[in-house]
């Protein structure tokens, strides 16, 4: 296992909710990352944002780790949930709050 995949795995396993994104939660640097941040903030979910723009190795490593081609990527309790489209669809369908509840993650009523 490479150092970058160990870093990613450590982030995924040591944080209940991790968002690999372009930019930071306070300053998203792409629209898709921004949408997921808005949804998580709206639901009041406590999460860690990891900026993949800090390193090309990290940017590629996240895609390799999940075998998912796009950023952002959301992990909950070590499980890859999806990117912006999936998170937005789950949110709009009312499934995202329930999903967090099933995982034991506090989220406020939407």
N, C-alpha and C positions, 0 to 999 in steps of 0.2 A: 504494500500500500504506500502510495506517495505521501509526502509531507502535507500536500494540499488536501488530499482526500482524508487524511487523518484530522486535519483542522476542521474540515466540513463535518465529518462524522462527530467530532467532539462538540461542535456548535449544535448540531441536530439532537444529540443525546443529552446535552447538559442544559438545554433550554426547552421549556414546554412548547413554546411557539417561537419559531424563527422564520424571518422573511429575508431571503437572499434577494437583494434589490439593487437597482442603480440609484446611487445616492444614499441618503439617510432618511429615517422617518421624519425628521424636521425639515429636510430639504431633498425631496425626491428629485431625481434627475431624468426621469422619463415619465410619460403619461400613465403607462401601465403600472409602474411601481407606485405612482401617486394614487391611482384608483384603489389599489389594494390597501395602502396606508389609510386612506379615507374610510374604507369599509371597516378595517380593524379598529381604528380610532372611534368610529361611530358606535361600534359594538362594545367599546371600552375594554378590549382585550389587551392584556399585558403581553408584549412580545419584544423580541430582540431583532433589530434590523442589522443586517450585515451588508455593507457596501461592496459590491463586486467590482466596482470601478477602480478599486485600489490596486488591483493586480490582474494582468491578463491571465495568469496562471489560475487565479481564483475564479475568474469569469468562466474559463473553459472547464475548470474542475467541477464547478457546480452543475454544469450541463452534463458532464460525464457521470457524475455521482448519481443523478436522478434519471439519466437517459431521457431528459426532457430538453428540447432545444431552445427554450426561451426563458427570459428573466422578466418579471420576478418569479420566485418559487417559494411557496409556503409549506413549512413542515410543522406538524402538530404532534407532539409526543413521539417524535422520531419517525413519523410517517409522512411521506410526501403527499400533499393534498392536491396541489396543482398550481397553475399560473393564473394570470389576471382573468382570463375568460371563465375558467372554472370557478374561481372564487366569486366573481361577479354573478354568475348564474346561480350558484348556491345561495348567495346573499339575497338575490331578487326573489328566489323561490322560498325564502324563509328557512332554508336547510342549514345555513352556515351556523346560526346561533345554536340550533339543535345539535349540530356536529360538535361544537365546542362543549356544549353541556354533556354530551355522551363521553367526551374525553376528560371531563372534570375541570374544564377551563371556564372561569367566570366570564360571562358576557352579559351586557345589559339588554333589556328587551328592545327590539327594533321597532 
